[in-house]
């Protein structure tokens, strides 16, 4: 007979708090009409080494700045995010380390951090077309932290190449606080994008400007040279993360 109270089964099923109104649903995320602006640039290699955690290996001086506009996501609806990804290798496998991400969706931020390991924080990213240019920006508070521009649909890009670029393995650090100074979980985790359908892809000239902000320090990886840029529209699914290295075992 029901007691009218939340049981242990109810609490576990909620997945997060508030228990009676969780901010996100525990469902597999299928992203429909996800639009990317990617700007790959060269930076200071010493600065890269200072932010990439071991045992990941930095093999070049490249960073990918990305702005992603989500057309439709179950449980979230449309939102926009941006951030920096760094090419790395782990045990001989090449992929990307997600350094930082900024979103305009609390549900997307909370789910990404709690149920996975995405390094997400608050921001106001945007992606739009202005007078023949694709424009991606990030504002934090009243300050413009990043501004990227790319010639709009300048050159067609091979769809298979575009799909390969966004489906490389992704590495992140997952930290779950414990009840004392030591974390309960401190892992390097791996995931990747699957079930990709690329609808269109373009390349072209681009520029990127980063502003030094203490809570969004993208400019700590300064722009030395823009190498490439792409504009991709796709549908995709995110795989769950799984651990590949336990930092607590290193202590």
Long-range contacts (C-beta under 8 A, 24 or more apart in sequence): 15-115, 16-110, 16-114, 23-106, 23-107, 23-110, 23-111, 24-75, 24-76, 24-107, 24-108, 24-110, 24-111, 24-115, 25-74, 25-75, 26-115, 27-74, 27-75, 28-237, 29-73, 29-74, 29-75, 29-237, 29-238, 30-73, 30-74, 30-195, 30-235, 30-236, 30-237, 31-70, 31-71, 31-72, 31-73, 31-234, 31-235, 31-236, 31-237, 31-238, 32-71, 32-72, 32-73, 32-235, 33-70, 33-71, 33-72, 33-199, 33-233, 33-235, 34-68, 34-69, 34-70, 34-71, 34-233, 34-234, 34-235, 34-236, 35-68, 35-69, 35-71, 35-127, 35-231, 35-232, 35-233, 35-234, 36-66, 36-67, 36-68, 36-166, 36-230, 36-231, 36-232, 36-233, 36-234, 37-66, 37-67, 37-68, 37-127, 37-134, 37-136, 37-148, 37-150, 37-229, 37-230, 37-231, 38-64, 38-65, 38-66, 38-165, 38-228, 38-229, 38-230, 38-231, 38-232, 39-64, 39-65, 39-66, 39-136, 39-148, 39-150, 39-206, 39-208, 39-226, 39-228, 39-229, 40-64, 40-65, 40-226, 40-227, 40-228, 40-229, 41-65, 41-208, 41-223, 41-224, 41-225, 41-226, 41-227, 42-223, 42-224, 42-225, 42-227, 43-221, 43-222, 43-223, 43-224, 44-221, 44-222, 44-224, 47-220, 47-221, 47-222, 48-86, 48-221, 51-86, 51-99, 51-220, 51-221, 52-86, 52-88, 52-97, 52-99, 53-97, 53-173, 53-188, 55-90, 55-188, 55-245, 56-88, 56-89, 56-90, 56-97, 56-171, 56-188, 57-88, 57-89, 57-90, 58-86, 58-87, 58-88, 59-87, 59-88, 59-89, 59-94, 60-87, 61-224, 62-86, 62-87, 62-227, 63-99, 63-221, 64-96, 65-146, 65-148, 65-208, 65-210, 65-218, 67-125, 67-126, 67-127, 67-136, 67-137, 67-138, 67-148, 68-127, 69-127, 70-108, 73-108, 75-107, 75-111, 76-105, 76-107, 76-108, 76-111, 79-103, 79-104, 79-105, 79-108, 80-104, 80-125, 80-126, 80-127, 81-105, 81-108, 81-120, 81-123, 81-125, 82-123, 82-125, 82-136, 82-138, 82-146, 83-119, 84-218, 84-221, 85-170, 86-221, 88-171, 90-169, 90-171, 90-188, 90-190, 90-244, 91-244, 93-169, 94-168, 94-169, 95-168, 95-169, 95-170, 95-171, 95-190, 95-192, 96-168, 96-169, 96-170, 96-171, 97-170, 97-171, 97-172, 98-170, 98-171, 98-172, 99-221, 100-216, 100-217, 100-218, 102-138, 102-140, 102-216, 116-172, 116-174, 116-189, 116-191, 116-238, 116-240, 116-241, 117-172, 117-173, 117-174, 117-187, 117-189, 117-241, 118-172, 119-172, 119-173, 121-215, 121-216, 123-216, 134-231, 138-216, 138-218, 140-213, 140-215, 140-216, 143-211, 143-213, 144-211, 145-210, 145-211, 145-213, 145-216, 145-218, 145-219, 146-208, 146-209, 146-210, 146-211, 146-218, 147-208, 147-209, 148-206, 148-207, 148-208, 148-209, 148-229, 149-206, 149-207, 149-208, 150-204, 150-205, 150-206, 150-229, 150-231, 151-204, 151-205, 151-206, 152-202, 152-204, 152-231, 153-202, 153-204, 153-231, 154-202, 154-203, 154-204, 154-205, 155-202, 155-203, 155-204, 156-201, 156-202, 157-201, 157-202, 157-203, 157-230, 157-232, 158-201, 159-198, 159-200, 159-201, 160-198, 161-201, 162-198, 162-201, 162-230, 162-232, 162-234, 163-196, 163-198, 163-234, 165-230, 165-232, 166-193, 166-196, 166-232, 166-234, 166-236, 167-192, 167-193, 167-194, 167-196, 167-236, 168-192, 171-244, 172-241, 173-247, 174-241, 174-243, 182-248, 183-248, 185-248, 186-246, 186-247, 186-248, 187-243, 187-244, 187-245, 187-246, 187-247, 188-243, 188-244, 188-245, 188-247, 189-241, 189-242, 189-243, 189-244, 190-241, 190-242, 190-243, 190-244, 191-238, 191-239, 191-240, 191-241, 191-242, 192-239, 193-236, 193-237, 193-238, 193-239, 194-236, 194-237, 194-238, 194-239, 195-235, 195-236, 195-237, 196-234, 196-235, 196-236, 197-234, 197-235, 197-236, 198-232, 198-233, 198-234, 199-233, 199-234, 199-235, 200-232, 200-233, 201-230, 201-231, 201-232, 201-233, 202-230, 202-231, 202-232, 203-228, 203-229, 203-230, 203-231, 204-229, 204-231, 205-229
